[in-house]
Amino acid sequence: MPQPPSNVAEYSVSEISAALKRTVEDTFGHVRVRGEISGYRGPHSSGHAYFALKDDRAKLEAVIWRTSMARLRFRPEEGMEVIAVGKLTTFPGSSKYQIVIETLEPAGVGALMALLEERRKKLAAEGLFDQARKRPLPYLPGVIGVVTSPTGAVIRDILHRLADRFPVHVLVWPVRVQGETSAAEVAAAIAGFSALAPGGPVPRPDLLIVARGGGSLEDLWGFNEEIVVRAAAASDIPLISAVGHETDTTLIDFASDLRAPTPTGAAEMAVPVRAELLAAVGGLGQRLEGAAYRHIEARRRELRAATRGLPRLDDLLAIPRRSFDELAARLGRGLGANTLAHRARLGRSASLLTPVVLARRIERARDRLAGLSERQGRALDVHAERKRALFTRTAQRLRIEPIGERVRHGRDRLVEIDGRVGRAFIRIVERRRDRLDRAWRLAETLSYRSVLARGFALVTDGAGQPIRSALSVAAGDPLTIEFQDGKVGALAAGTPAPPKPKTRSKPKTPSQESLF
């Protein structure tokens, strides 16, 4: 049955979709929506993020384009309650409407604190906050690395306090301490300091300080990011966190080796007081000197007491002197008796030396000599036979082939020994070169020219001798003033002022040049 004619307008699907899109965008051109993030899986490969906002009764599709994603102050997470600002639009391809988010922020400080607490528990479960991982700080660091903004008052406070307590070499790694790139820059600075090689052109710090002034929770949020906490935990250098004031707490405080209440407090924890160290060393030196003096005096008293207990020299020599005198008196009689005894023995021996006795002894010696001559001939034959057998065995061993093998073996051993000698000589030369370099650097450090490089000058008289007192210079004396880059001649004018009485004052300590 045909339909009756009607005056209702007819639209295509595309026209209806376009009309709905214009209506929604005109009516909800800029809205602020509060809801819980659902279905968030991180940015897509294109850089856009797709998820939904929901409450207990409804659900709204949401999208954050790549350009807006890069401007977010924090990263969205599943289940987080947020406030989204953007505009509503429709997607004709699926007859859905969605919100295109331009800015996104947590729904109040409570949400940030909940996120912070959840992140703290997660990192603590991984062991990043364990006390066993904390390392002691070096007692007297030679180089301190500071990660902070170069334009704020924090770096000035740190440098001023270090100069007052104990001047050391300070390296500043400039970073942003607030904003989108703050966390990445701080993490890169910590990793960069750890990557410096000891003994390289840039000295490797012995201690790191990560510092920032006070601020709100949002301002300090960069130091709660996982990338910063993990960088602090992985640092090879002991680290002090000085973020915010004493009441401010960030996650980097838990991962650092020590937390300072303020940046100035971090400088105080980093180095001891130089004046106190000098006073302590001076006191110990005086105590050592007094102890040594008392020890020497005690030993001197003991020596004197022992000396008084020793007998006199005449008493010690009395008995040996008497024994010597008695022996000297007996010596003459003993020599006479000894002479008579030897004369009697000589007489008995002479009575035995008659011609008959001598003839018998000569005959026995002649018979013995004849027997020895016969034995000598037989012994020579036996010895010659033994040597001939030994020569035969040696000749069999000394063939050409074994000798060649021994020569080759000796040549190979000689080459090996020569290589070892060469390598040993190279190692010795390298060690001597290292010692020479260290001695040369020490000589340059101790040279007075390094003092001239800091702005001082050397004044000498006409003979080229250094002048150490103004009282030794008269008016009109020729002087030579040596600077770092050359010498200048001068004449003394006027008379030197009398020396001022010395007053006790706080020793001046060198301060680091300003970075600004």
Residue pairs with C-beta under 8 A, 6 or more apart in sequence:
11 19
14 92
17 90
17 92
17 95
18 92
20 90
21 89
21 90
21 92
24 88
24 89
24 90
24 97
25 87
25 88
25 89
27 88
28 87
28 88
29 87
30 85
30 86
30 87
31 85
31 86
31 87
31 88
31 99
32 83
32 84
32 85
33 53
33 60
33 83
33 84
33 85
33 86
33 99
34 55
34 81
34 82
34 83
34 84
34 107
35 53
35 54
35 55
35 60
35 81
35 82
35 84
36 53
36 54
36 55
36 79
36 80
36 81
36 82
37 51
37 52
37 53
37 76
37 77
37 78
37 79
37 80
37 81
37 82
38 51
38 52
38 53
38 54
38 59
38 78
38 79
39 50
39 51
39 52
39 78
40 49
40 51
40 76
40 77
40 78
41 51
42 49
43 49
43 66
43 69
44 50
46 66
47 65
47 66
47 69
47 70
48 63
48 64
48 65
48 66
48 69
49 63
49 64
49 69
49 76
50 61
50 62
50 63
51 62
51 76
52 59
52 60
52 61
52 62
53 59
53 60
53 62
53 82
53 84
53 99
54 60
60 97
60 98
60 99
61 96
61 97
61 98
61 99
62 84
62 86
62 98
62 99
62 100
62 101
63 98
63 99
63 100
63 101
64 72
64 76
64 100
64 101
64 104
65 100
68 101
68 102
68 103
70 180
71 103
71 180
72 103
72 104
72 180
73 105
73 179
73 180
73 218
73 221
74 105
74 106
74 221
76 82
76 104
77 115
80 106
80 111
80 115
81 106
81 107
81 111
82 104
82 105
82 106
82 107
82 111
83 104
83 105
83 106
83 107
84 99
84 101
84 103
84 104
85 101
85 102
85 103
85 104
86 99
86 100
86 101
86 102
86 103
87 99
87 100
87 102
88 97
88 98
88 99
88 100
89 97
89 98
89 99
89 100
90 96
90 97
90 98
91 97
91 98
106 112
106 115
109 217
112 217
112 218
112 221
113 217
116 217
116 224
116 251
119 224
119 226
119 251
120 129
120 251
120 254
123 129
123 226
123 229
123 230
123 251
123 254
123 255
124 254
127 133
128 229
128 230
128 233
128 254
128 255
129 254
129 255
133 233
134 257
134 258
135 238
135 257
136 238
136 257
137 207
137 238
137 240
137 257
137 258
137 269
137 270
138 206
138 207
138 238
139 272
140 166
140 271
140 272
141 168
141 205
141 206
141 207
141 270
141 271
142 168
142 169
142 203
142 206
143 168
143 169
143 170
143 171
143 203
143 204
143 205
143 206
143 207
144 162
144 168
144 169
144 170
144 171
144 205
144 206
144 207
144 208
144 209
144 270
144 271
145 170
145 171
145 172
145 173
145 193
145 205
145 207
145 208
145 209
145 237
146 155
146 158
146 170
146 171
146 172
146 173
146 208
146 209
146 211
147 173
147 175
147 186
147 189
147 190
147 193
147 208
147 209
147 210
147 211
148 154
148 155
148 158
148 172
148 174
148 175
148 177
148 209
148 210
148 211
148 212
148 263
149 155
149 174
149 175
149 176
149 177
149 212
150 172
150 174
150 515
150 516
152 177
152 212
152 213
153 213
154 211
154 212
154 213
154 242
154 263
155 172
155 211
155 515
157 263
157 264
157 267
158 170
158 209
158 211
158 263
158 264
158 266
158 267
159 170
159 512
159 514
159 515
161 264
161 267
161 268
162 168
162 170
162 267
162 270
162 271
162 512
163 509
163 511
163 512
164 509
165 267
165 268
165 271
165 272
165 273
165 274
166 271
166 272
166 273
166 274
166 277
166 509
167 274
167 509
167 510
167 511
167 512
168 271
169 203
169 512
170 512
171 193
171 202
171 203
171 205
172 515
173 189
173 192
173 193
175 182
175 185
175 186
175 188
175 189
176 182
176 185
177 186
177 212
177 213
177 222
178 212
178 215
178 219
178 222
179 222
182 222
182 223
183 222
183 223
183 225
183 227
183 228
184 227
186 210
186 222
186 223
186 228
186 231
187 225
187 227
187 228
187 230
187 231
188 231
190 208
190 210
190 228
190 231
190 232
190 235
190 239
191 231
191 234
191 235
193 204
193 205
193 208
193 235
193 237
194 234
194 235
194 236
194 237
196 202
196 203
196 204
196 205
197 204
198 204
204 237
205 237
206 237
206 238
207 237
207 238
207 239
207 240
207 270
208 235
208 237
208 238
208 239
208 240
209 239
209 240
209 242
209 260
209 263
209 266
209 267
209 270
210 223
210 232
210 239
210 240
210 241
210 242
210 243
210 252
210 256
211 242
211 243
211 263
211 266
212 220
212 223
212 242
212 243
212 244
212 263
213 244
213 245
213 263
214 244
214 245
214 248
215 244
215 248
220 243
220 244
220 248
220 250
222 228
223 241
223 243
223 250
223 251
223 252
224 250
224 251
224 252
228 251
228 252
229 251
229 252
229 254
229 255
230 255
232 239
232 241
232 252
232 255
232 256
233 255
238 257
238 258
239 256
239 257
239 258
240 256
240 257
240 258
240 259
240 260
240 266
240 269
240 270
241 250
241 252
241 253
241 255
241 256
241 258
241 259
241 260
241 266
242 259
242 260
242 261
242 262
242 263
242 265
242 266
243 250
243 252
243 253
244 250
245 261
245 262
246 261
246 262
253 259
258 269
260 266
260 268
260 269
274 509
275 506
275 507
278 507
444 450
448 458
449 484
452 458
452 482
452 483
452 484
453 484
457 481
457 482
457 483
458 466
458 481
458 482
459 466
459 467
459 479
459 480
459 481
459 482
460 466
460 467
460 479
460 480
460 482
461 467
461 473
461 477
461 478
461 479
461 480
462 477
462 478
462 479
462 480
464 480
467 473
467 479
470 496
470 497
471 496
471 499
473 479
473 492
473 496
474 492
474 495
475 492
475 493
475 494
475 495
476 491
476 492
476 493
477 491
477 492
478 489
478 490
478 491
479 489
479 490
479 491
479 492
480 487
480 488
480 489
480 490
481 487
481 488
481 489
481 490
482 488
